[in-house]
C-alpha cells in the first residue's frame, strides 16, 4: 500500500488494511487514517494491559501485538481508550466518533470476515454526540468579490485559477475531486463532469454556463507541450502546475488562499473546503434545491450530512417573524 507505513504492524492489522482498500474500496487517505487510529488504539492497549513500561506512544511498538492479547479486549477496554482520547488527548466528539467508527469496522472484520476472534467487543459501543456547528461559507457578495479578484489579476495562470475557483463555488467539489479531474472526464456536449469522490465512488456533476466557459477558456491556454510523464498521469490532468504536472492539493490550497487575500477575505475563516460549503449553501438558499438533489451533487452518503445546509441566516429569521399575520396587529395602538 503506497505511502502507508505498515512494516511495523502486526499481520492482522495489515490484513485489515488490505481488506479496506481492496474489498471495502476505501480511498488511500481513509486507509491511512485507519492505520493511524488503530496504531494508537493498540499502543494504548499495551499500556492499559501493562505490557510495556513505556508511556510515550511514539516509542511503543505494536509489531509483537498477538492474537491472544487481541482476544482480551472488552468493550470496557475500548471505552477506556475513548476516555483517554477525551481527557488526555483533548479529542473533540467528532474526532472520537471517527476513531470509534474505525475500531468498529476493525473488530467487525476480525470477528466476521477473518474470524480471528469470536466475540466483537465493539459491537455495542456508542458514538459520542457531535457538536452541531453551522458551516462557514462566503456570502453571495463575497463569492462574487472572490471571482472578480481572479479576473482582475494579471497572471499567466489567471484562466486556470479562475476555473478552479469557479468549479469550487458552483459545483461544491472536494479538493481531491478537483485535483483528480481528467480532461476526458468532461463532456461538453452534455455539459457534465464525472468525478471520483470518497470511497472511489463516481458521480456526475452537471456544469452550468459559468463552469463551461471557465473550463473552455482555461483549455484554450493550457500547456500542450512539455507535460511530465509520471505516475500521476499528468498528460490526462485538467489542471496543471507551473512544472507542467498534475496540480497538487497544496498548490490548489495556496491558489485559493492567495485569491481570498486579494479579495480582502479572511483566510483564517475560509479555505477550499469552505468554498464547498459556500456552493452548497448558495444553491440551497437561492436555488430552491431539493435536499436529496443536493445530497447527490455533493456525494454525501448520508442525508444527515447534507442537512447542515438547511440552516437559515438571521435575515431569514427576521423575515419569518415579520411574515406572521399578527406582526402588525395593534402595533400602532
C-alpha angles and dihedrals in degrees: 000000000000119000093002115113104219103148091101095046124104113252095252091057093051089048089055092049090050090049091050095054099038105035105020088041092223119171120253089251092055091049090050088054091049090052092048094046095046093045088056091045095051092045089052090050090055089055092042093052091043092241091138137034090210115106098181106094092206091061098048118101120211095185089104096046101129136201094252090059089046090056091054093064114108133183089262090057090052091049088051088057091049089050089051090053091053100042104031103026097034089225113177121234092260091055092046090048090054092051092047089051090053092049091049093052090045095053092042087057093046094049103036109022106029093024090212093138130033101211124050106218093187096055097102100029109129125221116240115248110261123231109253109234128177110236116248113238142163119259118240089257093051091047089055090047090054093051091046091051090059093046091052093050117108099218138130088233096048095115092048094047092046091052090050094051091043093053092048094049097042104035105030093229123177116240093249090049093054094046090049096055114123123198090242089059090070120085107191094181090059095031093232141123131206117217134182110231136179115329089020089283115159121219138171123246116195113220122224122211093269091056095044092051094045092051092044092050090050094047089054090063100027110125113261099182132058096024110160120251104223144134090271087068092232092177089067096043120111095208119048131189126229087268088059097246132112107298116252130232090247093052092052090049089052091049092051091046091050093050093046089055091048089052091051094246127144109261091193089064102036135054141149090287091050088057087058088052089048094054092049094046095048092049091050097044100040105021101049086229118182112246091234092053089050090051090053093047094050094043095236115167092205128044089218089069091055093048092077086079093061090078116121128222127237093261090057090050090051091049091049091055093045090049090061107114088229093055094106099029108133088341092138098039 
